[in-house]
Amino acid sequence: MPRILTLRLKHRWWQEIQSGRKTVELRLRTEYWQKRLVGQQYDEIQLWPGYPPKTATHLLLRRKWTGVVERTITHEEFGPSPVDVFEIDVSGEIDAAK
């Protein structure tokens, strides 16, 4: 069975990834995400805009898992102070036919 990392995004960020303008997804470095990302291996990443109905499969973005990088950044989403994040590469598209 394939290992899938499912990420729910604000619609704004989902659109940025869909268009190719955004190539990484960020998650705050918390214990929750530490357990799910560090040392883990996935077959793919599935990105959804929020929690659409299960029938809205046209909204699913599938990406290759290439690992995760830990960084300290300043970003509008997290406020004016630097924060520790996990940076997930979401640039590698998976062919929808697969």
N, C-alpha and C positions, 0 to 999 in steps of 0.2 A: 504494500500500500504506500502511495507517495506521501512524503512528509510535506505539508503545506503550511506556510506562515501566512495567516490572514491578518491584514491590516485594514482598519476602518479609518477613513480620512474625512476631514471637512471637505465639502464639495469644491471649494476653491483650490485646495492642494491636489485633489484628485484630477481636476481639469488641467492643472499645471503639468502633472505627470503624463496625462493622456496626450497633451500637445507636444511633449518632449522638452519643454522649458525647464522642468524640474527633474533632476536625475537622482536625487537622494531623498529618502524619507527619514525624518528625525523622530526619535523617541527619547524622552528624558531618561537619564541613567538612574533607574530605580531598581529595587530588588525584583519587582515584578518583571521588568524587561530583561534584567540580568539573567534570570532563570530561563527565559525564552530565547535569548539571543547568543549569549556567550558560550562558546564550545558546542553549539548546536549546528546541525547540518540539515538543510531543507532541500527538497527537490524543486520547489518553486515558491514564489510569493504571489498571493492574490490580494489585489487592492480594490476596495469597494468605497463608493461615496456614501458614508454613513451606513444605514441598515435598510437597504431597499428590499422589496419583496423577493423571495427566492426565485420567482419567475423572471426577474429583471437581469438575466444573464448577459444582456448586451452592455451592462455597466461594469462587468468584470474586466479588470486589467490583470494580465498574467505576466510575471517577470521572473527572470532567472535569479536564483540565489547565488550570490558570490561572497557572502560573508558580511561581517559587520565591523565597523571601525568606531573606536571611542574617541570623542573630541570634546573640547571645551569651546563653546561658541557664544556669541551674542546674536539673538534672532528675535524679530518682532513678535513671534508667536509666544515667546517665553519671557518677555519683558526686557528692561534695559540692562540688567546685570548678566554677566557671563554664567552659563549653566553647562553642566556635563551632560552630553547626549550620546546616544548610539546613532550612528549614521549608516543607513541601509541603502546600498546601491540598488536603484530601481530602473536603471537605464537599459537593461538587457531584456528585450521583448521575447516572449515565447509565441511561436506561431499558433494562432487560434485553432488551426485544424488538428493540432496534436492533442 
